[in-house]
């Protein structure tokens, strides 16, 4: 069969395009302004080269995001697919309680609100409208991983692909900020990203059904550095 005879699923391509946009690191929601505590690690000399940066990103994948933002995103996707607003409201409260550092908590809902503002007008899903009503009533805050999962499910994006895009976005953000802060070459950052794709795939599989017992488990060192970030003498990032 020639390329001209091959049937192309344009609806699938449209959904793929929506996912690319949803997870685009350059999306104008302010994600590039936040280091998630990484800036403190660098200023303290704990992260100082490509090896220590890669180890940090790997730790965030396995011990933080898997049980926090990635898990919340996965649960929000499922709750949205099931049209379960009560589950989304409860999950929103859980996220707020689990994010102890003020900067991380504030950055999460600010990013979520901006993401919702961009994509919500382009979906007719009732559950999105109900969530926005709850947001207006002060019942939820609109944390980023929840909104990401909400929008992805509302737009009928594949869950596996959504999780992969979510983690890819998070990894790219840390690597990009690390390259600037240490500093490293752009090539070093790309090499690091290439080496982490297999790890991302494993975390995606583990995130399909998040462990309720480990939900909210985090790396204490990251929370501590995120708290210390508020009092750094000089800062490039907001968190």
Protein Blocks (a to p, Z undefined) as FASTA:
>chain_A
ZZklpccdfklmmmmmmmmmmmmmklcghlmmpgghmmmmmmnomaocfklmmmmmmmmm
mmmmmmmmmmmmmmmmmmmmnopaklmmmmmmmmmmmmmblklmmmmmmmmmmmmmmmmm
mccbfklmmmmmmmmnopagoiaklmmmmmmmmnopafklmmmmmmmmmmmmmmmmmmmm
mpccfklmmmmmmmmmmmmmmmmmmmmmccfklgoiacfklmmmmmmmmmgfbdfbfZZ
